[in-house]
Every structure is written in structure tokens, then in C-alpha cells.
Amino acid sequence: MTNFVFGCAGGAPDTLLKTLSEWSEHPNVFFSAGHYLLGDEEMLYTRHVIGPFQRAECTTAAKRKKNYQLARLQVKS
């Protein structure tokens, strides 16, 4: 998915752009069941935006595995 948000400076943070985007305001139009947007640590995670666990949260093997799998997806995208 490609999304453009007009009217922001080049240094606008991801959190601001997310709140102004169409997919954030109307997620049911852009996301079906089981579809997610892979975000980075700067984005606010929601039920449609997922991202890696922070280092302090990464305390179990399952969480480390999730981070590893997300990193593989980022490389492919």
C-alpha cells in the first residue's frame, strides 16, 4: 500500500503522519481481517499497525522470534 499525506514538512514525525492519513482515519476501508501495516518503533501501534517489541519488552523466546520474523518481512518489503 502506498499512501501520501500532503501539507507536512519533510521532518514531520511518523506519529503525526499516521494520525493524518486516510488509512488511519478509516481503517476498515483499507484493512481486511488479517491484514496489517508493518510499522517501526516511531509509529503508534494499533490493531492494524504492528511492530517489533522494544529491547526492554523482549524478555521471552516468543517475543524474540516475533521480532526476528518482522525483521525478515521488512527486508522483503
mmCIF file of the N, C-alpha and C atoms, coordinates in Angstrom:
data_MODEL
# 
_entry.id   MODEL 
# 
loop_
_atom_site.group_PDB 
_atom_site.id 
_atom_site.type_symbol 
_atom_site.label_atom_id 
_atom_site.label_alt_id 
_atom_site.label_comp_id 
_atom_site.label_asym_id 
_atom_site.label_entity_id 
_atom_site.label_seq_id 
_atom_site.pdbx_PDB_ins_code 
_atom_site.Cartn_x 
_atom_site.Cartn_y 
_atom_site.Cartn_z 
_atom_site.occupancy 
_atom_site.B_iso_or_equiv 
_atom_site.pdbx_formal_charge 
_atom_site.auth_seq_id 
_atom_site.auth_comp_id 
_atom_site.auth_asym_id 
_atom_site.auth_atom_id 
_atom_site.pdbx_PDB_model_num 
ATOM 1   N N  . MET A 1 1  ? 0.852   -1.166  0.000  1.00 0.00 ? 1  MET A N  1 
ATOM 2   C CA . MET A 1 1  ? 0.000   0.000   0.000  1.00 0.00 ? 1  MET A CA 1 
ATOM 3   C C  . MET A 1 1  ? 0.900   1.231   0.000  1.00 0.00 ? 1  MET A C  1 
ATOM 4   N N  . THR A 1 2  ? 0.594   2.183   -0.822 1.00 0.00 ? 2  THR A N  1 
ATOM 5   C CA . THR A 1 2  ? 1.294   3.458   -0.848 1.00 0.00 ? 2  THR A CA 1 
ATOM 6   C C  . THR A 1 2  ? 0.307   4.533   -0.441 1.00 0.00 ? 2  THR A C  1 
ATOM 7   N N  . ASN A 1 3  ? 0.736   5.408   0.475  1.00 0.00 ? 3  ASN A N  1 
ATOM 8   C CA . ASN A 1 3  ? -0.154  6.449   0.970  1.00 0.00 ? 3  ASN A CA 1 
ATOM 9   C C  . ASN A 1 3  ? 0.599   7.757   0.983  1.00 0.00 ? 3  ASN A C  1 
ATOM 10  N N  . PHE A 1 4  ? -0.048  8.818   0.564  1.00 0.00 ? 4  PHE A N  1 
ATOM 11  C CA . PHE A 1 4  ? 0.545   10.149  0.555  1.00 0.00 ? 4  PHE A CA 1 
ATOM 12  C C  . PHE A 1 4  ? -0.231  11.043  1.499  1.00 0.00 ? 4  PHE A C  1 
ATOM 13  N N  . VAL A 1 5  ? 0.495   11.822  2.295  1.00 0.00 ? 5  VAL A N  1 
ATOM 14  C CA . VAL A 1 5  ? -0.122  12.815  3.174  1.00 0.00 ? 5  VAL A CA 1 
ATOM 15  C C  . VAL A 1 5  ? 0.500   14.151  2.798  1.00 0.00 ? 5  VAL A C  1 
ATOM 16  N N  . PHE A 1 6  ? -0.326  15.077  2.302  1.00 0.00 ? 6  PHE A N  1 
ATOM 17  C CA . PHE A 1 6  ? 0.159   16.374  1.863  1.00 0.00 ? 6  PHE A CA 1 
ATOM 18  C C  . PHE A 1 6  ? -0.002  17.416  2.962  1.00 0.00 ? 6  PHE A C  1 
ATOM 19  N N  . GLY A 1 7  ? 0.867   18.413  2.940  1.00 0.00 ? 7  GLY A N  1 
ATOM 20  C CA . GLY A 1 7  ? 0.743   19.527  3.871  1.00 0.00 ? 7  GLY A CA 1 
ATOM 21  C C  . GLY A 1 7  ? 1.680   19.460  5.054  1.00 0.00 ? 7  GLY A C  1 
ATOM 22  N N  . CYS A 1 8  ? 2.575   18.479  5.103  1.00 0.00 ? 8  CYS A N  1 
ATOM 23  C CA . CYS A 1 8  ? 3.514   18.350  6.220  1.00 0.00 ? 8  CYS A CA 1 
ATOM 24  C C  . CYS A 1 8  ? 4.936   18.615  5.736  1.00 0.00 ? 8  CYS A C  1 
ATOM 25  N N  . ALA A 1 9  ? 5.734   19.142  6.638  1.00 0.00 ? 9  ALA A N  1 
ATOM 26  C CA . ALA A 1 9  ? 7.149   19.367  6.321  1.00 0.00 ? 9  ALA A CA 1 
ATOM 27  C C  . ALA A 1 9  ? 7.877   18.032  6.232  1.00 0.00 ? 9  ALA A C  1 
ATOM 28  N N  . GLY A 1 10 ? 9.031   18.038  5.583  1.00 0.00 ? 10 GLY A N  1 
ATOM 29  C CA . GLY A 1 10 ? 9.807   16.810  5.418  1.00 0.00 ? 10 GLY A CA 1 
ATOM 30  C C  . GLY A 1 10 ? 10.230  16.176  6.723  1.00 0.00 ? 10 GLY A C  1 
ATOM 31  N N  . GLY A 1 11 ? 10.313  16.963  7.781  1.00 0.00 ? 11 GLY A N  1 
ATOM 32  C CA . GLY A 1 11 ? 10.737  16.426  9.065  1.00 0.00 ? 11 GLY A CA 1 
ATOM 33  C C  . GLY A 1 11 ? 9.585   16.043  9.972  1.00 0.00 ? 11 GLY A C  1 
ATOM 34  N N  . ALA A 1 12 ? 8.385   15.873  9.431  1.00 0.00 ? 12 ALA A N  1 
ATOM 35  C CA . ALA A 1 12 ? 7.227   15.523  10.261 1.00 0.00 ? 12 ALA A CA 1 
ATOM 36  C C  . ALA A 1 12 ? 7.397   14.107  10.804 1.00 0.00 ? 12 ALA A C  1 
ATOM 37  N N  . PRO A 1 13 ? 7.121   13.915  12.095 1.00 0.00 ? 13 PRO A N  1 
ATOM 38  C CA . PRO A 1 13 ? 7.285   12.572  12.675 1.00 0.00 ? 13 PRO A CA 1 
ATOM 39  C C  . PRO A 1 13 ? 6.238   11.592  12.157 1.00 0.00 ? 13 PRO A C  1 
ATOM 40  N N  . ASP A 1 14 ? 6.596   10.313  12.171 1.00 0.00 ? 14 ASP A N  1 
ATOM 41  C CA . ASP A 1 14 ? 5.692   9.262   11.700 1.00 0.00 ? 14 ASP A CA 1 
ATOM 42  C C  . ASP A 1 14 ? 4.364   9.272   12.440 1.00 0.00 ? 14 ASP A C  1 
ATOM 43  N N  . THR A 1 15 ? 4.399   9.579   13.741 1.00 0.00 ? 15 THR A N  1 
ATOM 44  C CA . THR A 1 15 ? 3.157   9.574   14.515 1.00 0.00 ? 15 THR A CA 1 
ATOM 45  C C  . THR A 1 15 ? 2.176   10.622  14.000 1.00 0.00 ? 15 THR A C  1 
ATOM 46  N N  . LEU A 1 16 ? 2.680   11.785  13.597 1.00 0.00 ? 16 LEU A N  1 
ATOM 47  C CA . LEU A 1 16 ? 1.810   12.828  13.046 1.00 0.00 ? 16 LEU A CA 1 
ATOM 48  C C  . LEU A 1 16 ? 1.241   12.397  11.699 1.00 0.00 ? 16 LEU A C  1 
ATOM 49  N N  . LEU A 1 17 ? 2.088   11.866  10.842 1.00 0.00 ? 17 LEU A N  1 
ATOM 50  C CA . LEU A 1 17 ? 1.622   11.427  9.523  1.00 0.00 ? 17 LEU A CA 1 
ATOM 51  C C  . LEU A 1 17 ? 0.586   10.321  9.644  1.00 0.00 ? 17 LEU A C  1 
ATOM 52  N N  . LYS A 1 18 ? 0.779   9.426   10.600 1.00 0.00 ? 18 LYS A N  1 
ATOM 53  C CA . LYS A 1 18 ? -0.190  8.350   10.795 1.00 0.00 ? 18 LYS A CA 1 
ATOM 54  C C  . LYS A 1 18 ? -1.552  8.918   11.173 1.00 0.00 ? 18 LYS A C  1 
ATOM 55  N N  . THR A 1 19 ? -1.576  9.886   12.070 1.00 0.00 ? 19 THR A N  1 
ATOM 56  C CA . THR A 1 19 ? -2.856  10.425  12.506 1.00 0.00 ? 19 THR A CA 1 
ATOM 57  C C  . THR A 1 19 ? -3.568  11.192  11.394 1.00 0.00 ? 19 THR A C  1 
ATOM 58  N N  . LEU A 1 20 ? -2.824  11.717  10.421 1.00 0.00 ? 20 LEU A N  1 
ATOM 59  C CA . LEU A 1 20 ? -3.412  12.483  9.324  1.00 0.00 ? 20 LEU A CA 1 
ATOM 60  C C  . LEU A 1 20 ? -3.777  11.634  8.109  1.00 0.00 ? 20 LEU A C  1 
ATOM 61  N N  . SER A 1 21 ? -3.364  10.392  8.097  1.00 0.00 ? 21 SER A N  1 
ATOM 62  C CA . SER A 1 21 ? -3.557  9.560   6.907  1.00 0.00 ? 21 SER A CA 1 
ATOM 63  C C  . SER A 1 21 ? -4.975  9.006   6.819  1.00 0.00 ? 21 SER A C  1 
ATOM 64  N N  . GLU A 1 22 ? -5.399  8.757   5.584  1.00 0.00 ? 22 GLU A N  1 
ATOM 65  C CA . GLU A 1 22 ? -6.727  8.190   5.329  1.00 0.00 ? 22 GLU A CA 1 
ATOM 66  C C  . GLU A 1 22 ? -6.860  6.800   5.949  1.00 0.00 ? 22 GLU A C  1 
ATOM 67  N N  . TRP A 1 23 ? -5.806  5.972   5.835  1.00 0.00 ? 23 TRP A N  1 
ATOM 68  C CA . TRP A 1 23 ? -5.893  4.612   6.357  1.00 0.00 ? 23 TRP A CA 1 
ATOM 69  C C  . TRP A 1 23 ? -6.001  4.591   7.871  1.00 0.00 ? 23 TRP A C  1 
ATOM 70  N N  . SER A 1 24 ? -5.512  5.623   8.533  1.00 0.00 ? 24 SER A N  1 
ATOM 71  C CA . SER A 1 24 ? -5.638  5.700   9.982  1.00 0.00 ? 24 SER A CA 1 
ATOM 72  C C  . SER A 1 24 ? -7.021  6.171   10.402 1.00 0.00 ? 24 SER A C  1 
ATOM 73  N N  . GLU A 1 25 ? -7.578  7.101   9.643  1.00 0.00 ? 25 GLU A N  1 
ATOM 74  C CA . GLU A 1 25 ? -8.900  7.624   9.962  1.00 0.00 ? 25 GLU A CA 1 
ATOM 75  C C  . GLU A 1 25 ? -10.018 6.646   9.600  1.00 0.00 ? 25 GLU A C  1 
ATOM 76  N N  . HIS A 1 26 ? -9.802  5.844   8.563  1.00 0.00 ? 26 HIS A N  1 
ATOM 77  C CA . HIS A 1 26 ? -10.825 4.890   8.099  1.00 0.00 ? 26 HIS A CA 1 
ATOM 78  C C  . HIS A 1 26 ? -10.203 3.503   7.893  1.00 0.00 ? 26 HIS A C  1 
ATOM 79  N N  . PRO A 1 27 ? -9.730  2.868   8.964  1.00 0.00 ? 27 PRO A N  1 
ATOM 80  C CA . PRO A 1 27 ? -9.015  1.594   8.799  1.00 0.00 ? 27 PRO A CA 1 
ATOM 81  C C  . PRO A 1 27 ? -9.855  0.484   8.198  1.00 0.00 ? 27 PRO A C  1 
ATOM 82  N N  . ASN A 1 28 ? -11.156 0.480   8.434  1.00 0.00 ? 28 ASN A N  1 
ATOM 83  C CA . ASN A 1 28 ? -11.989 -0.599  7.890  1.00 0.00 ? 28 ASN A CA 1 
ATOM 84  C C  . ASN A 1 28 ? -12.093 -0.555  6.375  1.00 0.00 ? 28 ASN A C  1 
ATOM 85  N N  . VAL A 1 29 ? -11.808 0.590   5.766  1.00 0.00 ? 29 VAL A N  1 
ATOM 86  C CA . VAL A 1 29 ? -11.807 0.710   4.310  1.00 0.00 ? 29 VAL A CA 1 
ATOM 87  C C  . VAL A 1 29 ? -10.521 0.126   3.729  1.00 0.00 ? 29 VAL A C  1 
ATOM 88  N N  . PHE A 1 30 ? -9.412  0.292   4.447  1.00 0.00 ? 30 PHE A N  1 
ATOM 89  C CA . PHE A 1 30 ? -8.099  -0.079  3.919  1.00 0.00 ? 30 PHE A CA 1 
ATOM 90  C C  . PHE A 1 30 ? -7.588  -1.440  4.382  1.00 0.00 ? 30 PHE A C  1 
ATOM 91  N N  . PHE A 1 31 ? -8.110  -1.960  5.478  1.00 0.00 ? 31 PHE A N  1 
ATOM 92  C CA . PHE A 1 31 ? -7.619  -3.225  6.027  1.00 0.00 ? 31 PHE A CA 1 
ATOM 93  C C  . PHE A 1 31 ? -8.749  -4.235  6.132  1.00 0.00 ? 31 PHE A C  1 
ATOM 94  N N  . SER A 1 32 ? -8.496  -5.456  5.655  1.00 0.00 ? 32 SER A N  1 
ATOM 95  C CA . SER A 1 32 ? -9.428  -6.561  5.866  1.00 0.00 ? 32 SER A CA 1 
ATOM 96  C C  . SER A 1 32 ? -8.912  -7.378  7.047  1.00 0.00 ? 32 SER A C  1 
ATOM 97  N N  . ALA A 1 33 ? -9.670  -8.382  7.426  1.00 0.00 ? 33 ALA A N  1 
ATOM 98  C CA . ALA A 1 33 ? -9.262  -9.257  8.523  1.00 0.00 ? 33 ALA A CA 1 
ATOM 99  C C  . ALA A 1 33 ? -7.914  -9.902  8.204  1.00 0.00 ? 33 ALA A C  1 
ATOM 100 N N  . GLY A 1 34 ? -6.999  -9.848  9.144  1.00 0.00 ? 34 GLY A N  1 
ATOM 101 C CA . GLY A 1 34 ? -5.687  -10.466 8.964  1.00 0.00 ? 34 GLY A CA 1 
ATOM 102 C C  . GLY A 1 34 ? -4.678  -9.628  8.210  1.00 0.00 ? 34 GLY A C  1 
ATOM 103 N N  . HIS A 1 35 ? -5.015  -8.394  7.832  1.00 0.00 ? 35 HIS A N  1 
ATOM 104 C CA . HIS A 1 35 ? -4.074  -7.508  7.141  1.00 0.00 ? 35 HIS A CA 1 
ATOM 105 C C  . HIS A 1 35 ? -3.562  -6.449  8.103  1.00 0.00 ? 35 HIS A C  1 
ATOM 106 N N  . TYR A 1 36 ? -2.257  -6.204  8.047  1.00 0.00 ? 36 TYR A N  1 
ATOM 107 C CA . TYR A 1 36 ? -1.615  -5.280  8.966  1.00 0.00 ? 36 TYR A CA 1 
ATOM 108 C C  . TYR A 1 36 ? -0.611  -4.412  8.226  1.00 0.00 ? 36 TYR A C  1 
ATOM 109 N N  . LEU A 1 37 ? -0.313  -3.288  8.813  1.00 0.00 ? 37 LEU A N  1 
ATOM 110 C CA . LEU A 1 37 ? 0.760   -2.427  8.332  1.00 0.00 ? 37 LEU A CA 1 
ATOM 111 C C  . LEU A 1 37 ? 1.941   -2.638  9.260  1.00 0.00 ? 37 LEU A C  1 
ATOM 112 N N  . LEU A 1 38 ? 3.090   -2.908  8.700  1.00 0.00 ? 38 LEU A N  1 
ATOM 113 C CA . LEU A 1 38 ? 4.296   -3.124  9.491  1.00 0.00 ? 38 LEU A CA 1 
ATOM 114 C C  . LEU A 1 38 ? 4.945   -1.776  9.773  1.00 0.00 ? 38 LEU A C  1 
ATOM 115 N N  . GLY A 1 39 ? 4.907   -1.363  11.026 1.00 0.00 ? 39 GLY A N  1 
ATOM 116 C CA . GLY A 1 39 ? 5.455   -0.075  11.416 1.00 0.00 ? 39 GLY A CA 1 
ATOM 117 C C  . GLY A 1 39 ? 6.801   -0.218  12.095 1.00 0.00 ? 39 GLY A C  1 
ATOM 118 N N  . ASP A 1 40 ? 7.438   0.910   12.316 1.00 0.00 ? 40 ASP A N  1 
ATOM 119 C CA . ASP A 1 40 ? 8.683   0.902   13.076 1.00 0.00 ? 40 ASP A CA 1 
ATOM 120 C C  . ASP A 1 40 ? 8.395   1.430   14.473 1.00 0.00 ? 40 ASP A C  1 
ATOM 121 N N  . GLU A 1 41 ? 9.448   1.580   15.281 1.00 0.00 ? 41 GLU A N  1 
ATOM 122 C CA . GLU A 1 41 ? 9.222   1.966   16.669 1.00 0.00 ? 41 GLU A CA 1 
ATOM 123 C C  . GLU A 1 41 ? 8.702   3.384   16.836 1.00 0.00 ? 41 GLU A C  1 
ATOM 124 N N  . GLU A 1 42 ? 8.753   4.195   15.786 1.00 0.00 ? 42 GLU A N  1 
ATOM 125 C CA . GLU A 1 42 ? 8.249   5.562   15.867 1.00 0.00 ? 42 GLU A CA 1 
ATOM 126 C C  . GLU A 1 42 ? 6.729   5.631   15.709 1.00 0.00 ? 42 GLU A C  1 
ATOM 127 N N  . MET A 1 43 ? 6.130   4.586   15.177 1.00 0.00 ? 43 MET A N  1 
ATOM 128 C CA . MET A 1 43 ? 4.688   4.608   14.930 1.00 0.00 ? 43 MET A CA 1 
ATOM 129 C C  . MET A 1 43 ? 3.922   4.156   16.160 1.00 0.00 ? 43 MET A C  1 
ATOM 130 N N  . LEU A 1 44 ? 2.710   4.651   16.289 1.00 0.00 ? 44 LEU A N  1 
ATOM 131 C CA . LEU A 1 44 ? 1.834   4.195   17.353 1.00 0.00 ? 44 LEU A CA 1 
ATOM 132 C C  . LEU A 1 44 ? 1.171   2.911   16.882 1.00 0.00 ? 44 LEU A C  1 
ATOM 133 N N  . TYR A 1 45 ? 1.306   1.848   17.651 1.00 0.00 ? 45 TYR A N  1 
ATOM 134 C CA . TYR A 1 45 ? 0.734   0.568   17.255 1.00 0.00 ? 45 TYR A CA 1 
ATOM 135 C C  . TYR A 1 45 ? -0.754  0.537   17.580 1.00 0.00 ? 45 TYR A C  1 
ATOM 136 N N  . THR A 1 46 ? -1.510  -0.037  16.666 1.00 0.00 ? 46 THR A N  1 
ATOM 137 C CA . THR A 1 46 ? -2.953  -0.206  16.833 1.00 0.00 ? 46 THR A CA 1 
ATOM 138 C C  . THR A 1 46 ? -3.288  -1.643  16.442 1.00 0.00 ? 46 THR A C  1 
ATOM 139 N N  . ARG A 1 47 ? -4.560  -1.949  16.314 1.00 0.00 ? 47 ARG A N  1 
ATOM 140 C CA . ARG A 1 47 ? -4.898  -3.314  15.894 1.00 0.00 ? 47 ARG A CA 1 
ATOM 141 C C  . ARG A 1 47 ? -4.523  -3.569  14.442 1.00 0.00 ? 47 ARG A C  1 
ATOM 142 N N  . HIS A 1 48 ? -4.252  -2.510  13.662 1.00 0.00 ? 48 HIS A N  1 
ATOM 143 C CA . HIS A 1 48 ? -3.858  -2.668  12.260 1.00 0.00 ? 48 HIS A CA 1 
ATOM 144 C C  . HIS A 1 48 ? -2.392  -2.315  12.006 1.00 0.00 ? 48 HIS A C  1 
ATOM 145 N N  . VAL A 1 49 ? -1.723  -1.703  12.960 1.00 0.00 ? 49 VAL A N  1 
ATOM 146 C CA . VAL A 1 49 ? -0.309  -1.347  12.822 1.00 0.00 ? 49 VAL A CA 1 
ATOM 147 C C  . VAL A 1 49 ? 0.478   -2.131  13.859 1.00 0.00 ? 49 VAL A C  1 
ATOM 148 N N  . ILE A 1 50 ? 1.358   -3.007  13.378 1.00 0.00 ? 50 ILE A N  1 
ATOM 149 C CA . ILE A 1 50 ? 2.159   -3.818  14.290 1.00 0.00 ? 50 ILE A CA 1 
ATOM 150 C C  . ILE A 1 50 ? 3.630   -3.495  14.089 1.00 0.00 ? 50 ILE A C  1 
ATOM 151 N N  . GLY A 1 51 ? 4.418   -3.818  15.098 1.00 0.00 ? 51 GLY A N  1 
ATOM 152 C CA . GLY A 1 51 ? 5.845   -3.568  15.012 1.00 0.00 ? 51 GLY A CA 1 
ATOM 153 C C  . GLY A 1 51 ? 6.602   -4.408  16.017 1.00 0.00 ? 51 GLY A C  1 
ATOM 154 N N  . PRO A 1 52 ? 7.897   -4.230  16.063 1.00 0.00 ? 52 PRO A N  1 
ATOM 155 C CA . PRO A 1 52 ? 8.727   -5.053  16.951 1.00 0.00 ? 52 PRO A CA 1 
ATOM 156 C C  . PRO A 1 52 ? 8.570   -4.662  18.419 1.00 0.00 ? 52 PRO A C  1 
ATOM 157 N N  . PHE A 1 53 ? 8.886   -5.627  19.283 1.00 0.00 ? 53 PHE A N  1 
ATOM 158 C CA . PHE A 1 53 ? 8.967   -5.334  20.706 1.00 0.00 ? 53 PHE A CA 1 
ATOM 159 C C  . PHE A 1 53 ? 10.233  -4.519  20.967 1.00 0.00 ? 53 PHE A C  1 
ATOM 160 N N  . GLN A 1 54 ? 10.162  -3.602  21.907 1.00 0.00 ? 54 GLN A N  1 
ATOM 161 C CA . GLN A 1 54 ? 11.341  -2.850  22.320 1.00 0.00 ? 54 GLN A CA 1 
ATOM 162 C C  . GLN A 1 54 ? 12.259  -3.785  23.101 1.00 0.00 ? 54 GLN A C  1 
ATOM 163 N N  . ARG A 1 55 ? 13.515  -3.418  23.223 1.00 0.00 ? 55 ARG A N  1 
ATOM 164 C CA . ARG A 1 55 ? 14.504  -4.274  23.888 1.00 0.00 ? 55 ARG A CA 1 
ATOM 165 C C  . ARG A 1 55 ? 14.057  -4.660  25.304 1.00 0.00 ? 55 ARG A C  1 
ATOM 166 N N  . ALA A 1 56 ? 13.532  -3.707  26.063 1.00 0.00 ? 56 ALA A N  1 
ATOM 167 C CA . ALA A 1 56 ? 13.119  -3.992  27.448 1.00 0.00 ? 56 ALA A CA 1 
ATOM 168 C C  . ALA A 1 56 ? 11.939  -4.974  27.499 1.00 0.00 ? 56 ALA A C  1 
ATOM 169 N N  . GLU A 1 57 ? 11.105  -4.981  26.474 1.00 0.00 ? 57 GLU A N  1 
ATOM 170 C CA . GLU A 1 57 ? 9.938   -5.877  26.430 1.00 0.00 ? 57 GLU A CA 1 
ATOM 171 C C  . GLU A 1 57 ? 10.284  -7.264  25.897 1.00 0.00 ? 57 GLU A C  1 
ATOM 172 N N  . CYS A 1 58 ? 11.410  -7.395  25.257 1.00 0.00 ? 58 CYS A N  1 
ATOM 173 C CA . CYS A 1 58 ? 11.775  -8.617  24.541 1.00 0.00 ? 58 CYS A CA 1 
ATOM 174 C C  . CYS A 1 58 ? 12.371  -9.633  25.514 1.00 0.00 ? 58 CYS A C  1 
ATOM 175 N N  . THR A 1 59 ? 11.537  -10.155 26.410 1.00 0.00 ? 59 THR A N  1 
ATOM 176 C CA . THR A 1 59 ? 12.024  -10.991 27.507 1.00 0.00 ? 59 THR A CA 1 
ATOM 177 C C  . THR A 1 59 ? 11.800  -12.483 27.300 1.00 0.00 ? 59 THR A C  1 
ATOM 178 N N  . THR A 1 60 ? 11.019  -12.862 26.299 1.00 0.00 ? 60 THR A N  1 
ATOM 179 C CA . THR A 1 60 ? 10.748  -14.289 26.081 1.00 0.00 ? 60 THR A CA 1 
ATOM 180 C C  . THR A 1 60 ? 11.211  -14.707 24.698 1.00 0.00 ? 60 THR A C  1 
ATOM 181 N N  . ALA A 1 61 ? 11.349  -15.998 24.536 1.00 0.00 ? 61 ALA A N  1 
ATOM 182 C CA . ALA A 1 61 ? 11.753  -16.533 23.224 1.00 0.00 ? 61 ALA A CA 1 
ATOM 183 C C  . ALA A 1 61 ? 10.699  -16.222 22.170 1.00 0.00 ? 61 ALA A C  1 
ATOM 184 N N  . ALA A 1 62 ? 9.420   -16.250 22.552 1.00 0.00 ? 62 ALA A N  1 
ATOM 185 C CA . ALA A 1 62 ? 8.339   -15.967 21.591 1.00 0.00 ? 62 ALA A CA 1 
ATOM 186 C C  . ALA A 1 62 ? 8.426   -14.525 21.095 1.00 0.00 ? 62 ALA A C  1 
ATOM 187 N N  . LYS A 1 63 ? 8.727   -13.584 21.971 1.00 0.00 ? 63 LYS A N  1 
ATOM 188 C CA . LYS A 1 63 ? 8.846   -12.179 21.560 1.00 0.00 ? 63 LYS A CA 1 
ATOM 189 C C  . LYS A 1 63 ? 10.080  -11.970 20.685 1.00 0.00 ? 63 LYS A C  1 
ATOM 190 N N  . ARG A 1 64 ? 11.177  -12.640 21.023 1.00 0.00 ? 64 ARG A N  1 
ATOM 191 C CA . ARG A 1 64 ? 12.385  -12.535 20.182 1.00 0.00 ? 64 ARG A CA 1 
ATOM 192 C C  . ARG A 1 64 ? 12.118  -13.123 18.802 1.00 0.00 ? 64 ARG A C  1 
ATOM 193 N N  . LYS A 1 65 ? 11.363  -14.222 18.754 1.00 0.00 ? 65 LYS A N  1 
ATOM 194 C CA . LYS A 1 65 ? 11.027  -14.835 17.463 1.00 0.00 ? 65 LYS A CA 1 
ATOM 195 C C  . LYS A 1 65 ? 10.152  -13.892 16.634 1.00 0.00 ? 65 LYS A C  1 
ATOM 196 N N  . LYS A 1 66 ? 9.185   -13.227 17.284 1.00 0.00 ? 66 LYS A N  1 
ATOM 197 C CA . LYS A 1 66 ? 8.330   -12.269 16.563 1.00 0.00 ? 66 LYS A CA 1 
ATOM 198 C C  . LYS A 1 66 ? 9.192   -11.160 15.970 1.00 0.00 ? 66 LYS A C  1 
ATOM 199 N N  . ASN A 1 67 ? 10.115  -10.597 16.750 1.00 0.00 ? 67 ASN A N  1 
ATOM 200 C CA . ASN A 1 67 ? 10.997  -9.540  16.239 1.00 0.00 ? 67 ASN A CA 1 
ATOM 201 C C  . ASN A 1 67 ? 11.820  -10.036 15.057 1.00 0.00 ? 67 ASN A C  1 
ATOM 202 N N  . TYR A 1 68 ? 12.320  -11.258 15.148 1.00 0.00 ? 68 TYR A N  1 
ATOM 203 C CA . TYR A 1 68 ? 13.104  -11.829 14.053 1.00 0.00 ? 68 TYR A CA 1 
ATOM 204 C C  . TYR A 1 68 ? 12.255  -11.956 12.788 1.00 0.00 ? 68 TYR A C  1 
ATOM 205 N N  . GLN A 1 69 ? 11.033  -12.478 12.936 1.00 0.00 ? 69 GLN A N  1 
ATOM 206 C CA . GLN A 1 69 ? 10.154  -12.641 11.774 1.00 0.00 ? 69 GLN A CA 1 
ATOM 207 C C  . GLN A 1 69 ? 9.768   -11.285 11.173 1.00 0.00 ? 69 GLN A C  1 
ATOM 208 N N  . LEU A 1 70 ? 9.511   -10.273 12.013 1.00 0.00 ? 70 LEU A N  1 
ATOM 209 C CA . LEU A 1 70 ? 9.191   -8.931  11.496 1.00 0.00 ? 70 LEU A CA 1 
ATOM 210 C C  . LEU A 1 70 ? 10.379  -8.336  10.745 1.00 0.00 ? 70 LEU A C  1 
ATOM 211 N N  . ALA A 1 71 ? 11.574  -8.547  11.255 1.00 0.00 ? 71 ALA A N  1 
ATOM 212 C CA . ALA A 1 71 ? 12.776  -8.036  10.569 1.00 0.00 ? 71 ALA A CA 1 
ATOM 213 C C  . ALA A 1 71 ? 12.924  -8.680  9.197  1.00 0.00 ? 71 ALA A C  1 
ATOM 214 N N  . ARG A 1 72 ? 12.616  -9.957  9.081  1.00 0.00 ? 72 ARG A N  1 
ATOM 215 C CA . ARG A 1 72 ? 12.670  -10.627 7.778  1.00 0.00 ? 72 ARG A CA 1 
ATOM 216 C C  . ARG A 1 72 ? 11.651  -10.013 6.813  1.00 0.00 ? 72 ARG A C  1 
ATOM 217 N N  . LEU A 1 73 ? 10.446  -9.689  7.305  1.00 0.00 ? 73 LEU A N  1 
ATOM 218 C CA . LEU A 1 73 ? 9.424   -9.085  6.452  1.00 0.00 ? 73 LEU A CA 1 
ATOM 219 C C  . LEU A 1 73 ? 9.845   -7.702  5.983  1.00 0.00 ? 73 LEU A C  1 
ATOM 220 N N  . GLN A 1 74 ? 10.476  -6.914  6.859  1.00 0.00 ? 74 GLN A N  1 
ATOM 221 C CA . GLN A 1 74 ? 10.915  -5.583  6.485  1.00 0.00 ? 74 GLN A CA 1 
ATOM 222 C C  . GLN A 1 74 ? 11.933  -5.644  5.353  1.00 0.00 ? 74 GLN A C  1 
ATOM 223 N N  . VAL A 1 75 ? 12.813  -6.601  5.392  1.00 0.00 ? 75 VAL A N  1 
ATOM 224 C CA . VAL A 1 75 ? 13.827  -6.749  4.338  1.00 0.00 ? 75 VAL A CA 1 
ATOM 225 C C  . VAL A 1 75 ? 13.149  -7.063  3.008  1.00 0.00 ? 75 VAL A C  1 
ATOM 226 N N  . LYS A 1 76 ? 12.122  -7.896  3.028  1.00 0.00 ? 76 LYS A N  1 
ATOM 227 C CA . LYS A 1 76 ? 11.425  -8.274  1.791  1.00 0.00 ? 76 LYS A CA 1 
ATOM 228 C C  . LYS A 1 76 ? 10.601  -7.125  1.226  1.00 0.00 ? 76 LYS A C  1 
ATOM 229 N N  . SER A 1 77 ? 10.091  -6.271  2.095  1.00 0.00 ? 77 SER A N  1 
ATOM 230 C CA . SER A 1 77 ? 9.263   -5.184  1.578  1.00 0.00 ? 77 SER A CA 1 
ATOM 231 C C  . SER A 1 77 ? 10.136  -4.143  0.924  1.00 0.00 ? 77 SER A C  1 
# 
